[in-house]
Amino acid sequence: MSDTMYNIEAYNDKSTCHVDEDVPTQSEYIVYGASCYGRKICSHDVLQATTDRHPATRSNRKPIRISVWNVRTLFRKGQLNNVLREMERLDISVLGLCEVRWKEAGMFRKNDSTMIYSGGNEHQRGVGMILNKQTSKSLLGHWALSDRVILVKIKGNPFNISIIQVYAPTSDADDDEIDGFNETLDKAYSQCKSTEDKIVMGDINAKVGKGKVGSIVGPFGLRDQNDRGQKSIDWCARNHQVITGTWFKHHPRRLYTAKHIPVRIVVATIIQL
């Protein structure tokens, strides 16, 4: 398990939204918030959704745990409930999801948690993020940019937190698809303020290799570096990021996400300011 600890400020919860099924139909893409309550989302323009909340009089300084899971699919009845149970069992506050495989984009409540997702026109790819009950109270908004990139902002103390969940193309993808993903990632990153803590996490589908590279890659990488790995390092250098998963010593099986293990949370790359 890889997690990141932060403090958050609580917000009074004044929004309600409920769906009965795990997999929403197109008529159930409901977003709640001050600027877009009840709006249906049917495109992949950059969507900004803000929540209808007011600051609490007291800050909640309880740390939050941020983790990633390639779930392979949520397009199966009961799968979301399984993820929520694991999230509660492991006391995860924010869970990034890859390969959700839901269409379009939206946001809803289930079992006191908030599910935010961004998909395409088919049941392929797709990313998402689940916030537990406490962290949901600090949600500032989200941006659904594509079926590979989503941005969520959380009120923090002393700094707000911007989390970009990604599912990068595999090595089999053509150059146009890879370039499109990189452009979308840059677009998401441009929405983050310089005063915010910025986290990019998910399946990067790159190998940065063993060996320390400046302050970007730590000494605990895995395998040989490939071309995509070098591009990831260059992106981190341009944006003043570090690949945190390489700075902590773990068993090798906890350093990759290539194996498809649908029943447990695996470590994914987290790039952090």
MINUKOL-254253 format. One line per 2 residues: number of its first residue (from 0); for each residue x, z, y of C-alpha. Coordinates in Angstrom, 3 decimals, always signed. Example, Ala and Ser with C-alpha at 12.3 -4.5 7.8 and 13.67 -1.06 7.14 Angstrom:
// MINUKOL-254253
0) +12.300 +7.800 -4.500  +13.670 +7.140 -1.060
// end
This chain:
// MINUKOL-254253
0) +0.000 +0.000 +0.000  +1.277 -0.885 +3.437
2) -0.306 +0.845 +6.386  +0.339 +1.374 +10.079
4) -0.539 +4.531 +11.975  -2.131 +4.507 +15.446
6) -4.252 +6.750 +17.624  -7.640 +5.508 +18.818
8) -10.187 +6.592 +21.385  -13.754 +7.029 +20.221
10) -16.684 +5.168 +21.721  -20.331 +6.171 +21.515
12) -22.090 +3.838 +19.061  -25.213 +2.311 +20.619
14) -25.420 -0.928 +18.638  -27.376 -1.572 +15.466
16) -27.232 -4.517 +13.114  -28.056 -4.659 +9.411
18) -28.128 -7.240 +6.658  -29.361 -6.726 +3.112
20) -27.109 -9.143 +1.206  -23.341 -9.261 +0.843
22) -23.128 -12.958 +1.697  -24.940 -13.919 +4.921
24) -26.969 -17.102 +5.113  -26.671 -19.357 +8.137
26) -29.742 -17.716 +9.711  -28.044 -14.302 +9.534
28) -25.005 -14.974 +11.732  -25.887 -12.228 +14.184
30) -23.465 -10.814 +16.736  -24.312 -7.696 +18.682
32) -22.829 -6.756 +22.032  -23.345 -6.670 +25.745
34) -22.568 -10.364 +26.210  -23.945 -11.990 +23.059
36) -26.536 -9.795 +21.359  -28.472 -11.738 +18.750
38) -26.459 -14.909 +19.202  -26.016 -17.298 +16.268
40) -22.550 -18.716 +15.783  -22.315 -22.230 +14.436
42) -19.024 -23.565 +15.761  -15.349 -22.719 +15.973
44) -14.889 -22.683 +19.704  -13.020 -19.545 +20.731
46) -15.735 -16.918 +20.492  -15.354 -13.708 +22.434
48) -17.743 -10.963 +21.392  -17.815 -7.647 +23.267
50) -19.533 -4.484 +22.147  -22.208 -2.535 +24.003
52) -20.413 +0.801 +24.161  -19.472 +3.430 +26.728
54) -16.342 +5.600 +26.672  -16.693 +8.982 +25.023
56) -15.837 +12.102 +26.976  -13.239 +13.134 +24.380
58) -10.567 +11.031 +22.726  -10.300 +10.864 +18.953
60) -6.594 +11.192 +18.218  -6.886 +10.835 +14.469
62) -4.380 +8.197 +13.231  -5.765 +5.040 +11.672
64) -4.448 +3.144 +8.653  -4.231 -0.650 +8.838
66) -3.893 -2.674 +5.630  -4.348 -6.210 +4.278
68) -6.019 -7.580 +1.143  -6.229 -11.117 -0.179
70) -9.624 -10.715 -1.850  -9.661 -14.275 -3.248
72) -13.396 -14.468 -2.468  -16.294 -12.449 -1.089
74) -18.700 -15.246 -1.969  -19.959 -13.326 -4.970
76) -22.713 -10.736 -5.095  -21.381 -7.198 -5.086
78) -17.835 -8.171 -4.085  -18.152 -6.772 -0.559
80) -19.415 -3.468 -1.938  -16.337 -3.275 -4.175
82) -14.054 -3.818 -1.187  -15.857 -1.149 +0.851
84) -15.519 +1.363 -1.981  -11.781 +0.715 -2.290
86) -11.403 +0.956 +1.463  -13.114 +4.356 +1.493
88) -11.162 +5.598 -1.536  -7.829 +4.731 +0.082
90) -8.912 +6.031 +3.510  -8.271 +2.704 +5.255
92) -9.456 +2.392 +8.854  -8.880 -1.335 +9.395
94) -8.709 -3.795 +6.498  -7.702 -7.409 +7.094
96) -9.075 -9.925 +4.582  -7.843 -13.334 +3.429
98) -9.815 -15.962 +1.502  -13.215 -14.524 +2.370
100) -14.810 -17.934 +1.663  -17.851 -17.412 +3.900
102) -19.195 -20.150 +6.152  -19.128 -20.040 +9.962
104) -18.389 -16.804 +11.863  -20.195 -13.582 +12.583
106) -20.313 -9.822 +12.610  -22.602 -7.265 +10.977
108) -22.845 -3.667 +9.814  -22.852 -2.496 +6.217
110) -22.570 +1.089 +4.940  -21.506 +2.310 +8.421
112) -18.611 -0.186 +8.454  -18.318 -3.258 +10.673
114) -17.549 -6.605 +9.039  -16.146 -9.380 +11.249
116) -15.458 -12.771 +9.690  -14.510 -16.333 +10.552
118) -14.972 -19.245 +8.157  -15.446 -22.995 +8.157
120) -18.121 -25.450 +7.082  -17.323 -24.962 +3.400
122) -16.838 -21.916 +1.182  -13.061 -22.193 +1.483
124) -10.327 -20.182 +3.155  -11.836 -17.765 +5.672
126) -10.496 -14.565 +7.218  -12.137 -11.299 +8.116
128) -11.657 -7.703 +9.132  -13.526 -4.529 +8.195
130) -13.515 -1.478 +10.461  -14.618 +1.870 +9.097
132) -17.243 +3.965 +10.883  -14.827 +5.807 +13.167
134) -12.758 +2.780 +14.150  -15.913 +0.721 +14.778
136) -16.654 +3.028 +17.711  -13.460 +1.829 +19.394
138) -14.075 -1.912 +18.949  -13.552 -3.793 +22.206
140) -14.311 -7.308 +20.981  -13.269 -10.126 +18.691
142) -12.299 -13.788 +18.858  -13.133 -16.076 +15.914
144) -10.733 -18.983 +16.374  -10.801 -20.759 +12.996
146) -11.157 -20.208 +9.268  -7.505 -19.117 +9.289
148) -7.214 -16.950 +12.401  -9.283 -14.127 +13.883
150) -8.409 -11.655 +16.650  -9.856 -8.137 +16.960
152) -9.156 -5.674 +19.773  -9.448 -1.906 +19.404
154) -9.381 +0.759 +22.094  -6.258 +2.855 +21.623
156) -4.386 +5.750 +23.114  -2.098 +5.286 +24.957
158) -2.321 +1.489 +24.405  -5.052 -0.800 +23.141
160) -4.390 -2.595 +19.859  -4.741 -6.343 +19.276
162) -4.842 -7.323 +15.589  -4.572 -10.977 +14.543
164) -5.559 -11.609 +10.928  -4.226 -14.885 +9.516
166) -4.294 -16.926 +6.339  -1.533 -19.494 +6.712
168) -1.557 -22.857 +4.887  +0.381 -22.986 +1.638
170) +3.498 -25.085 +1.087  +1.279 -27.890 -0.252
172) -0.388 -28.376 +3.152  +0.520 -31.385 +5.276
174) +2.292 -31.127 +8.634  -0.896 -31.658 +10.656
176) -2.591 -28.668 +9.009  +0.455 -26.469 +9.533
178) +0.805 -27.539 +13.172  -2.891 -26.870 +13.732
180) -2.528 -23.373 +12.302  +0.484 -22.641 +14.520
182) -1.387 -23.823 +17.606  -4.348 -21.615 +16.750
184) -2.065 -18.622 +16.187  -0.447 -19.202 +19.585
186) -3.906 -19.444 +21.133  -4.879 -16.103 +19.614
188) -1.635 -14.496 +20.730  -2.180 -15.723 +24.282
190) -5.377 -13.633 +24.383  -3.282 -10.448 +23.939
192) -2.148 -8.563 +27.016  +1.461 -7.524 +27.468
194) +0.391 -3.874 +27.632  -1.283 -3.981 +24.202
196) +0.232 -3.189 +20.817  +0.110 -6.504 +18.945
198) -0.103 -6.873 +15.177  -0.152 -10.172 +13.262
200) -0.979 -9.631 +9.598  -2.222 -11.492 +6.546
202) -0.861 -14.111 +4.175  +1.919 -15.850 +6.103
204) +2.864 -17.958 +3.042  +6.542 -17.955 +3.998
206) +9.776 -16.521 +2.581  +12.109 -14.950 +5.124
208) +14.636 -14.098 +2.412  +17.003 -11.206 +1.898
210) +19.364 -10.017 +4.593  +18.966 -8.621 +8.078
212) +18.342 -11.071 +10.924  +18.871 -9.360 +14.279
214) +16.037 -6.960 +15.060  +13.427 -9.273 +13.504
216) +14.051 -9.179 +9.741  +15.133 -5.966 +8.073
218) +17.451 -5.486 +5.066  +14.669 -5.284 +2.474
220) +13.421 -8.867 +2.255  +12.736 -10.774 -0.945
222) +14.115 -13.970 -2.510  +15.665 -16.921 -0.688
224) +14.510 -18.088 +2.706  +12.530 -21.329 +2.947
226) +11.757 -23.606 +5.896  +8.475 -21.841 +6.628
228) +10.322 -18.535 +6.633  +12.748 -19.756 +9.264
230) +9.861 -20.970 +11.418  +8.242 -17.544 +11.116
232) +11.473 -15.914 +12.267  +11.698 -18.337 +15.212
234) +8.085 -17.533 +16.162  +8.862 -13.805 +16.088
236) +11.929 -14.342 +18.267  +9.892 -16.228 +20.878
238) +7.185 -13.574 +20.938  +9.339 -10.441 +20.608
240) +7.964 -9.475 +17.204  +9.475 -7.944 +14.084
242) +8.533 -8.465 +10.433  +7.836 -4.848 +9.552
244) +7.520 -5.340 +5.796  +11.253 -6.071 +5.598
246) +12.286 -2.806 +7.250  +11.025 -0.444 +4.534
248) +12.314 -0.185 +0.999  +9.613 -0.890 -1.598
250) +9.503 -2.018 -5.184  +9.819 -5.853 -5.280
252) +6.251 -6.245 -6.582  +5.027 -4.707 -3.321
254) +6.861 -7.196 -1.135  +4.773 -10.309 -1.730
256) +1.190 -11.553 -1.894  +1.695 -14.701 -3.955
258) +0.301 -13.169 -7.141  -3.462 -13.339 -7.274
260) -4.579 -9.820 -8.159  -8.281 -9.528 -7.285
262) -8.716 -5.884 -8.259  -6.195 -4.098 -6.088
264) -4.866 -4.214 -2.562  -1.477 -5.900 -2.311
266) +1.044 -5.761 +0.495  +0.941 -8.624 +2.970
268) +3.283 -9.448 +5.803  +2.649 -7.529 +8.999
270) +4.403 -8.797 +12.119  +4.344 -6.114 +14.768
272) +5.546 -5.602 +18.338
// end
